[in-house]
Amino acid sequence: MPKDLPISSYKAYIASQFQTQDDEFAVEQRLPFVTISRKAGAGGITIGEKLCEYLRQHDKNAKTCPWTVFDKNLVEQVIKDHNLPEKVARFMSEDKMNEVEDILEELFRIHPSKWTLVHKTTQTILHLAEMGHVILVGRGANVITRKLTYGFHVRLVGSISNRIEYMMEKFHLSEKQAIHVIKKRDQGRENYLKKYFGKDIDDPLLYDLVINTDHISCENAAQFIGEAVLNLAKTMPSQKIIHDTYSANLI
């Protein structure tokens, strides 16, 4: 699987959702989805990619609806779904938190406030989860989808020393740069979940599985999660689902 997921990869995913035998109804098994919350440098991107590859190979339903990772490309999908200008993307990072800026942006209509962007992102996450066969990385996806019983929620953690080493190797950073990025991203993600959803990102009850990547490799973590997801899929009953176009469901 390619390291970078181009827009064509998730366009193909969306298109596969409409390949049903009936234009209005279809009887099919509800498709599972995965959310990944991660400490910076705990291997979230790598594990997400490897998990996607594993599920594409081992999930029999992946032939008609391929598993797809939504990480950085989730921002592009939100912009597409809600007809937002592309420049809005730089305001959608989990790391950026400033309530004063939110108020000023809303007052002066500079661009949609972060509250508005979070709301639109939440809508897109919910619709992707409802369609299934997606791996949603970050942005409170585990909290947003917590009432959907066909999701599997994972938290990736690791020691600061190992995460620094990972960031240095993965992104070719100096040790000082890696420490700075880790602190900024961890704090930003913690604040994001607390501010917009009122949850503690480190609460283990928000997850079905917490993996310490100090002791479990990215390959083994992906396989472990993949096996759990496939077992979950076996317990899901078939049900009648109304198929509509993806964009028509969005507010």
Summary of the structure (lengths in Angstrom):
residues: 251
radius of gyration: 18.2
end to end distance: 33.0
largest distance: 56.9
contacts: 759
relative contact order: 0.21
helix: 53%
strand: 14%
